[in-house]
Amino acid sequence: MKKDILKVMMHPLRIKIIQELAMKQKATTKEIRKACGDCSQATLYRHLKEMLEYDLIEVVEENNINGIIEKVYSIKTDVSKELMSKKDKMSKDDFQNIFNQFLITIMSDLRSYLEQKNAIEEIQNNIGLVSQSLFLSDEELLEMMREITKMIALRTNNEKTKERKLRKVSYIVTSSLEEK
């Protein structure tokens, strides 16, 4: 039986790895090791291997440097694509692990934000937490999700400017199944 993905993440070194990848978007083993401080190469590789096995991170590039393959890692973030590709053969545990992966990505983003100077003083301009319960039919929910997707799509090609900060918008929709 697989370990709970959150238990896999609770190791301090793995948290540092996720934080480094969240800040840089992608990093080599050498860059990750530098960020992790006093850590042997063998220990780092063991943790990276386990994180790969649990789909927390992925190899996004491989560079050939003098005949040696250098892997470049990134946090695995395309949860919706993974959900859609596995939906017919997904167990409850599979879905729980994918959902936990999604939450870990958000927690990592928040941690990176909070490490910035003046993060708390500026929090009202940079973080939004909203939870609202609504009664919606399946059709109304799909319509609302399409509207949200459309609003986000209108802004995905915005160029970075002095006024524009990188923002990450994530949303979760849950439903309660009521007996009919």
C-alpha positions as CSV (number, residue, x, y, z in Angstrom):
1,M,0.0,0.0,0.0
2,K,1.3,3.5,-0.9
3,K,2.1,6.0,1.8
4,D,-0.2,9.0,2.1
5,I,1.3,11.7,-0.1
6,L,1.1,14.2,2.7
7,K,3.3,12.0,4.9
8,V,5.8,11.8,2.0
9,M,5.9,15.6,2.0
10,M,6.4,16.1,5.7
11,H,10.2,15.5,5.5
12,P,12.0,18.8,6.0
13,L,14.4,18.1,3.0
14,R,11.4,17.4,0.7
15,I,9.8,20.7,1.8
16,K,13.0,22.5,0.9
17,I,13.0,20.8,-2.5
18,I,9.4,21.9,-3.2
19,Q,10.2,25.5,-2.0
20,E,13.2,25.7,-4.3
21,L,11.2,24.4,-7.3
22,A,8.3,26.7,-6.5
23,M,10.6,29.8,-6.4
24,K,12.6,28.9,-9.6
25,Q,9.8,27.0,-11.5
26,K,12.5,24.4,-12.4
27,A,16.0,23.5,-11.1
28,T,18.8,21.0,-11.7
29,T,19.9,18.6,-9.0
30,K,23.0,20.8,-8.4
31,E,20.8,23.9,-7.8
32,I,18.4,22.0,-5.5
33,R,21.4,20.6,-3.5
34,K,22.8,24.1,-3.0
35,A,19.4,25.3,-1.7
36,C,19.2,22.3,0.7
37,G,22.4,23.1,2.5
38,D,24.3,20.2,4.2
39,C,22.8,17.2,2.3
40,S,24.7,14.4,0.6
41,Q,24.2,13.8,-3.1
42,A,23.0,10.3,-2.4
43,T,20.4,11.5,0.2
44,L,19.1,14.1,-2.3
45,Y,18.8,11.6,-5.1
46,R,16.9,9.2,-2.7
47,H,14.4,12.0,-1.9
48,L,14.0,13.1,-5.5
49,K,13.4,9.5,-6.5
50,E,10.6,9.1,-3.9
51,M,9.1,12.5,-4.9
52,L,9.1,11.3,-8.6
53,E,7.4,8.0,-7.6
54,Y,4.6,10.0,-5.9
55,D,4.2,12.4,-8.8
56,L,5.1,15.4,-6.7
57,I,7.7,16.5,-9.1
58,E,8.7,15.6,-12.7
59,V,11.7,15.7,-15.0
60,V,11.1,18.5,-17.5
61,E,14.4,18.5,-19.2
62,E,17.5,16.4,-19.6
63,N,20.8,18.1,-20.4
64,N,23.8,16.2,-21.7
65,I,26.9,17.7,-20.1
66,N,30.1,15.9,-21.1
67,G,28.3,12.6,-21.5
68,I,26.5,12.9,-18.2
69,I,22.7,13.4,-18.1
70,E,21.7,16.3,-15.9
71,K,18.0,16.3,-15.0
72,V,15.9,19.4,-14.5
73,Y,13.0,19.1,-12.1
74,S,9.8,21.0,-11.7
75,I,6.7,20.7,-9.4
76,K,4.1,18.6,-11.2
77,T,1.2,21.0,-11.5
78,D,-1.1,19.9,-14.3
79,V,-3.7,18.2,-12.1
80,S,-6.7,18.6,-14.4
81,K,-4.9,17.0,-17.3
82,E,-3.9,14.1,-15.0
83,L,-7.5,13.8,-13.7
84,M,-9.0,13.7,-17.2
85,S,-6.4,11.1,-18.4
86,K,-7.1,8.7,-15.6
87,K,-10.7,9.3,-14.7
88,D,-12.0,5.9,-16.0
89,K,-9.5,3.9,-13.9
90,M,-9.0,6.1,-10.9
91,S,-9.6,4.9,-7.4
92,K,-10.6,7.0,-4.4
93,D,-7.0,6.8,-3.2
94,D,-5.7,7.9,-6.6
95,F,-8.0,10.9,-6.6
96,Q,-7.0,11.8,-3.0
97,N,-3.3,11.7,-3.9
98,I,-3.9,14.0,-6.9
99,F,-5.9,16.4,-4.8
100,N,-3.2,16.4,-2.1
101,Q,-0.6,17.1,-4.8
102,F,-2.7,20.1,-5.9
103,L,-2.9,21.4,-2.3
104,I,0.9,20.9,-1.8
105,T,1.5,23.1,-4.9
106,I,-0.7,25.8,-3.4
107,M,0.9,25.5,0.0
108,S,4.3,25.8,-1.6
109,D,3.3,28.9,-3.5
110,L,2.0,30.4,-0.3
111,R,5.2,29.5,1.6
112,S,7.3,31.2,-1.2
113,Y,5.2,34.3,-1.0
114,L,5.4,34.5,2.8
115,E,9.2,34.4,2.7
116,Q,9.3,37.7,0.8
117,K,10.0,41.0,2.6
118,N,6.8,42.8,3.7
119,A,4.6,39.8,2.7
120,I,2.3,40.2,5.7
121,E,2.0,44.0,5.3
122,E,1.0,43.5,1.6
123,I,-1.2,40.3,2.1
124,Q,-4.5,42.1,1.4
125,N,-3.1,43.1,-2.1
126,N,-1.7,39.6,-2.9
127,I,-3.7,36.8,-1.4
128,G,-7.4,36.1,-1.6
129,L,-9.2,33.3,0.2
130,V,-12.9,32.8,-0.7
131,S,-15.3,30.0,0.1
132,Q,-18.9,30.3,-0.8
133,S,-21.6,27.6,-0.7
134,L,-24.1,27.8,-3.6
135,F,-27.0,25.6,-4.8
136,L,-26.3,24.9,-8.4
137,S,-27.6,22.3,-10.9
138,D,-24.9,20.3,-12.8
139,E,-25.6,22.6,-15.8
140,E,-25.2,25.8,-13.7
141,L,-22.0,24.5,-12.2
142,L,-20.5,23.7,-15.7
143,E,-21.6,27.2,-16.9
144,M,-20.0,28.9,-14.0
145,M,-16.7,26.9,-14.5
146,R,-16.7,27.8,-18.2
147,E,-17.2,31.5,-17.2
148,I,-14.3,31.3,-14.7
149,T,-12.1,29.6,-17.3
150,K,-13.0,32.3,-19.8
151,M,-12.1,35.1,-17.4
152,I,-8.8,33.5,-16.7
153,A,-8.1,32.9,-20.4
154,L,-8.6,36.5,-21.2
155,R,-5.6,37.4,-19.0
156,T,-3.2,34.5,-19.7
157,N,-1.3,36.4,-22.3
158,N,-0.7,39.5,-20.2
159,E,2.9,40.7,-20.4
160,K,4.9,41.3,-17.3
161,T,5.0,45.0,-16.5
162,K,6.0,47.2,-13.6
163,E,2.4,47.1,-12.4
164,R,1.8,43.5,-13.0
165,K,2.9,40.9,-10.5
166,L,2.9,37.1,-11.2
167,R,-0.4,35.8,-9.6
168,K,-1.5,32.2,-9.4
169,V,-5.3,31.6,-9.4
170,S,-6.4,28.2,-8.2
171,Y,-9.9,27.1,-7.5
172,I,-11.5,24.0,-6.1
173,V,-15.1,23.0,-6.5
174,T,-16.6,20.4,-4.2
175,S,-20.1,19.0,-4.1
176,S,-22.1,17.2,-1.5
177,L,-24.0,14.2,-2.8
178,E,-27.5,14.2,-1.4
179,E,-29.9,11.4,-1.6
180,K,-32.7,11.9,-4.0
